[in-house]
Amino acid sequence: MDWWIWLIIALAVFVVIPLFVMLFIVPIPVFDAILARKSKDKWSRSGPSDSKNEEMLRMWDIALDFQATYHKNEEDVHLLTKDGLNLYGQYYDFGGDKAVIIMPGRP
């Protein structure tokens, strides 16, 4: 066989196949294990994820105080995107001309 045929075979074995595996096969179980929300317990809003971290607990308490203080200004928001995603969130109306709606995307 010519040398260039061996070069093409070597490139396929050592470059293309590992690249295909790392780009298309490995991300599927990684995404499924880390990012896919299969139960309501994963990324729930029941409390801070790290209850031993004092800074996180302080931020959680500040958020609860904010919600209790401005609960009268809160409105639940539901948007349906063009892709068919249901996005839920809260809108706090402070009477301004401009507003930002933060949509975390989970009920």
N, C-alpha and C positions, 0 to 999 in steps of 0.2 A: 504494500500500500504506500501511497505517497505520504509525505510528511504533513501536508496540509489537512489530510483526512484525519490523521491522528490528532492534530491541533484542534480541529472542530469537535472531535469526540471528547477530548480533554476539557475543552471549554464547556461543553454540554454537561459533563459529569461534575466538574469542580466549580462552575459558576452558575449556570442556568438552573440546574436542579436544586441546589441549596437556596438560591435566590427565590425560586418558586415556593419552596417549602417555607422559608422564613416570611414571605410576603402573603401567602394565601392559606397555608395550613396551620401554622402556629398561632396567628392572631385569633382564630375562631375559638379555641378553648380558653385562651387568655381573656378575651372579651366576655365569654360566658361565665368564667369564674370570678372576674373582678367587677365588671360593669353592668352585667345583666341583673335587673331587679326582679327576682323570682318570688319574693314574699314581701309583705308589707313591713316586716321587721327590718329588712335591709334599707338603710337610709331613711328610717322613720323619723317622725318629728316628736317622738315621745320624750326626748331629752338629748343632752350632748353626747356625742359618740365616745368621748373620753372623759369619764366622770372624775378622773383623778387629776386632770389638768386644771389648775386654778384659773388660768386665763380663759379657758373655754367655758368654765362654769360662770365666771364673771360676765362674759359676753352673753351667755344664755339668760342670766338673771336680768341683764340690761334689756334684752329683747322682750322678755316677759313683762318688765315694767313699762316699756314702750307700748306694747299691745294693750296693757290694762289702762294706761293713761289715754291713749287715742282710740279706744275701741269704738267710740261714737262716730268717728270719722271713717271707719273701715267699711269697705264694700267688697263682697266676694266677686271675683271676675272669672268668667269662663270664655275662652276663645277657641274657635275651631279653625285650624290652619288649612291652607290649600291642600296640604298633604293628608288631611284627615286626622291630625293629632288634636287631642283634647288638652288644652292648657288651662290650668286652674291657678288662681293666685288671689292676692288681696290688693285693693286700691285704697290708699288713704287720701281722702279729699281734704286738703287744707285751704281751699279757696284760691289757689294760685292760677295763673294763666297757663302754666306748663306743668306737665306731670310725667312721671316715669312709672311705668307698670312693670314690676319684676315678676316674671312668670317662671317658676322653677319647673313646671311641667309635670307635676305629680299631684294627685288628689289628696 
